[in-house]
């Protein structure tokens, strides 16, 4: 069974998730820690729980969801996994950050591309991938049928719909 830890990070109040199983294997989804305290909180949780991150996943690549991709990549030797339609968004994230006066280090290039109907395995648990373009061209959702939860990036907001008005 997967345990879900969520953090709300950065000026955009983005949700970052760490999913982990009983064997302490973990997935990091949308690492959006921007400020030093946020980065420390993310790393501290992983250390305190003695987790071993195995994959870095992005639901989409708007800057608030990739602020800490480089940190995670360097700390845990993981490269991001995204939908291919997010490639240009990931490549331009730093320049968009400058428009908001939010400078950060660029994310590494993706390790692999995730497609609809792919499955992310973590031990005996699995997440199905659904393509959900609109908020971003290659937005994807991760669905755990066994535990009936969905991690959808910004496709849905609590008590609201996701935004579709961003570049």
C-alpha positions as CSV (number, residue, x, y, z in Angstrom):
1,X,0.0,0.0,0.0
2,X,1.3,3.4,-0.9
3,X,1.6,6.2,1.6
4,X,1.2,9.7,0.2
5,X,3.0,12.8,1.6
6,X,2.1,16.1,0.1
7,X,3.8,19.5,0.4
8,X,2.5,22.9,-0.7
9,X,5.5,24.8,-2.1
10,X,6.5,28.0,-3.8
11,X,4.7,31.3,-4.5
12,X,2.2,29.5,-6.7
13,X,1.2,27.1,-3.9
14,X,2.0,24.0,-6.0
15,X,1.5,20.5,-4.6
16,X,4.6,18.2,-4.5
17,X,4.0,14.5,-3.7
18,X,6.2,11.7,-2.4
19,X,4.6,8.3,-2.7
20,X,6.3,5.4,-0.9
21,X,5.7,1.8,0.0
22,X,6.5,-0.4,3.0
23,X,9.9,-1.2,1.6
24,X,10.7,2.5,1.7
25,X,10.9,2.8,-2.1
26,X,9.6,6.2,-3.3
27,X,8.4,8.2,-6.2
28,X,8.8,12.0,-6.3
29,X,6.1,13.8,-8.2
30,X,6.3,17.5,-9.2
31,X,9.1,18.7,-7.0
32,X,8.2,22.3,-6.7
33,X,10.3,23.4,-3.7
34,X,11.6,26.9,-4.4
35,X,12.8,28.5,-1.2
36,X,15.7,27.0,0.8
37,X,13.3,26.0,3.7
38,X,11.1,24.2,1.3
39,X,14.0,22.3,-0.3
40,X,15.2,21.4,3.2
41,X,11.7,20.2,4.2
42,X,11.5,17.9,1.1
43,X,15.0,16.4,1.7
44,X,14.4,16.1,5.4
45,X,11.2,14.1,4.9
46,X,13.0,11.6,2.6
47,X,15.9,11.3,5.0
48,X,13.8,11.0,8.2
49,X,11.6,8.3,6.6
50,X,14.8,6.6,5.2
51,X,13.2,6.5,1.7
52,X,15.0,5.5,-1.5
53,X,13.6,7.6,-4.3
54,X,13.5,5.6,-7.5
55,X,11.8,7.9,-10.0
56,X,11.2,11.6,-10.6
57,X,7.8,12.2,-12.3
58,X,6.3,15.4,-13.6
59,X,2.6,15.7,-14.3
60,X,3.5,18.7,-16.5
61,X,6.4,21.1,-16.7
62,X,5.2,24.5,-15.8
63,X,7.9,26.2,-13.7
64,X,6.2,25.7,-10.3
65,X,6.2,21.9,-10.9
66,X,9.9,21.7,-11.9
67,X,11.6,24.2,-9.5
68,X,13.4,21.3,-7.8
69,X,13.9,18.9,-10.6
70,X,17.6,19.7,-10.7
71,X,17.9,19.3,-6.9
72,X,16.2,15.9,-7.0
73,X,18.3,14.8,-10.0
74,X,21.6,15.7,-8.3
75,X,20.7,14.4,-4.9
76,X,19.2,11.0,-6.0
77,X,20.7,10.5,-9.4
78,X,17.2,10.7,-11.0
79,X,16.2,12.3,-14.3
80,X,12.7,13.6,-14.9
81,X,10.1,11.5,-16.7
82,X,7.5,13.5,-18.6
83,X,5.1,13.3,-21.5
84,X,6.9,14.2,-24.7
85,X,4.4,17.1,-25.4
86,X,5.9,18.8,-22.3
87,X,9.4,19.0,-23.8
88,X,9.2,22.6,-25.0
89,X,7.5,23.7,-21.7
90,X,10.4,22.1,-19.7
91,X,13.0,23.7,-21.9
92,X,11.4,27.2,-21.5
93,X,10.6,27.0,-17.7
94,X,13.6,29.1,-16.6
95,X,12.8,31.9,-19.1
96,X,9.2,31.9,-17.8
97,X,10.6,32.1,-14.3
98,X,12.3,35.4,-15.2
99,X,9.0,36.9,-16.2
100,X,7.8,36.2,-12.6
101,X,11.2,37.3,-11.1
102,X,11.8,33.7,-10.0
103,X,15.2,32.5,-11.0
104,X,16.1,28.9,-10.7
105,X,18.4,26.3,-12.2
106,X,17.1,24.5,-15.3
107,X,15.8,21.0,-15.0
108,X,17.9,18.2,-16.6
109,X,16.5,16.8,-19.8
110,X,14.1,13.9,-19.4
111,X,15.2,10.4,-19.0
112,X,12.2,9.0,-20.7
113,X,8.8,9.9,-22.0
114,X,5.6,8.7,-20.3
115,X,2.6,7.9,-22.4
116,X,-1.1,7.3,-21.8
117,X,-1.7,3.7,-20.6
118,X,1.8,3.3,-19.4
119,X,2.1,1.9,-15.8
120,X,4.4,3.1,-13.1
121,X,5.3,0.2,-10.8
122,X,6.5,0.6,-7.2
123,X,6.9,-2.9,-5.7
124,X,3.4,-4.4,-5.8
125,X,1.7,-1.1,-6.3
126,X,1.1,0.6,-9.6
127,X,-0.1,3.9,-11.1
128,X,-1.8,4.1,-14.5
129,X,-1.1,7.1,-16.6
130,X,-3.8,9.1,-18.3
131,X,-3.2,11.9,-20.8
132,X,-5.1,15.1,-19.8
133,X,-4.1,18.0,-22.0
134,X,-5.6,21.4,-21.5
135,X,-3.8,23.0,-18.6
136,X,-0.6,22.1,-20.5
137,X,-0.2,20.2,-23.8
138,X,1.1,17.0,-22.2
139,X,-0.5,17.0,-18.8
140,X,-0.7,13.6,-17.4
141,X,-2.4,12.1,-14.3
142,X,-1.3,9.2,-12.2
143,X,-4.1,6.9,-11.0
144,X,-3.9,4.2,-8.3
145,X,-6.9,2.0,-8.9
146,X,-6.1,-0.2,-5.8
147,X,-6.3,2.8,-3.4
148,X,-8.6,5.0,-5.6
149,X,-6.6,8.2,-5.8
150,X,-5.4,10.4,-8.6
151,X,-2.5,12.8,-8.8
152,X,-3.4,15.2,-11.5
153,X,-1.1,18.1,-11.3
154,X,-3.2,21.2,-12.2
155,X,-5.8,19.4,-14.2
156,X,-8.2,19.7,-11.3
157,X,-8.1,22.0,-8.3
158,X,-9.9,21.4,-5.0
159,X,-13.5,22.4,-5.5
160,X,-12.7,23.9,-8.9
161,X,-11.4,23.1,-12.4
162,X,-7.8,23.5,-13.5
163,X,-6.6,26.5,-15.4
164,X,-6.4,26.6,-19.2
165,X,-5.3,30.2,-19.6
166,X,-1.5,29.8,-19.2
167,X,1.0,29.9,-22.0
